[in-house]
Amino acid sequence: MRIITLASIRKFEKNLYLKEKAPATIQKYVSAVKAFADFLKGEEFTKESLIRYREYLVTVKKHRQLTLH
């Protein structure tokens, strides 16, 4: 089961640091993962949940498709 936890976010952040990513990049990536985790509300991370999140960003948050990688 793939659930985003605080521990997994911290591990991801540490991995970015070890790969010598810029502090602003680390903050941006971690922020994006936290926002996705909040959207999931403990639900498992799947391809379908990612698609739903992208749709949410475009329709509710009004993000442009081009800014979503």
C-alpha positions as CSV (number, residue, x, y, z in Angstrom):
1,M,0.0,0.0,0.0
2,R,1.4,3.4,-0.9
3,I,0.3,6.1,1.5
4,I,2.1,9.4,1.9
5,T,3.1,9.8,5.5
6,L,5.0,12.5,7.3
7,A,7.9,10.1,7.6
8,S,7.9,9.5,3.8
9,I,7.9,13.3,3.2
10,R,10.8,13.8,5.5
11,K,12.7,10.9,3.7
12,F,11.9,12.6,0.4
13,E,13.2,15.9,1.7
14,K,16.4,14.4,3.0
15,N,16.9,12.6,-0.4
16,L,16.6,15.9,-2.2
17,Y,19.1,17.5,0.2
18,L,21.6,14.6,-0.4
19,K,21.2,15.1,-4.1
20,E,22.3,18.8,-3.5
21,K,19.1,20.3,-4.7
22,A,18.7,24.0,-4.1
23,P,16.8,25.0,-0.9
24,A,14.1,26.7,-2.9
25,T,13.7,23.6,-5.0
26,I,13.4,21.4,-1.9
27,Q,10.8,23.7,-0.4
28,K,8.8,23.7,-3.6
29,Y,8.8,19.9,-4.1
30,V,8.1,19.2,-0.4
31,S,5.2,21.7,-0.5
32,A,3.8,20.1,-3.6
33,V,3.9,16.6,-2.0
34,K,2.3,17.9,1.2
35,A,-0.5,19.5,-0.8
36,F,-1.1,16.2,-2.6
37,A,-1.1,14.3,0.7
38,D,-3.6,16.7,2.1
39,F,-5.8,16.1,-1.0
40,L,-5.5,12.3,-0.5
41,K,-6.6,12.5,3.2
42,G,-4.9,9.2,4.0
43,E,-6.1,7.5,0.8
44,E,-3.6,5.3,-1.1
45,F,-1.5,7.0,-3.7
46,T,-2.5,5.5,-7.1
47,K,-2.4,6.6,-10.7
48,E,-6.1,7.3,-10.5
49,S,-5.7,9.5,-7.4
50,L,-3.0,11.4,-9.2
51,I,-5.3,12.0,-12.2
52,R,-8.0,13.2,-9.9
53,Y,-5.6,15.6,-8.2
54,R,-4.5,17.0,-11.5
55,E,-8.1,17.6,-12.5
56,Y,-8.7,19.2,-9.1
57,L,-5.8,21.6,-9.6
58,V,-7.1,22.6,-13.1
59,T,-10.8,22.9,-12.2
60,V,-10.8,24.1,-8.6
61,K,-7.4,25.7,-8.1
62,K,-7.4,27.1,-11.6
63,H,-3.8,25.9,-12.4
64,R,-2.9,25.9,-16.0
65,Q,-2.2,22.5,-17.6
66,L,1.2,23.6,-18.7
67,T,2.4,24.2,-15.1
68,L,1.5,20.7,-14.0
69,H,4.4,18.2,-14.5
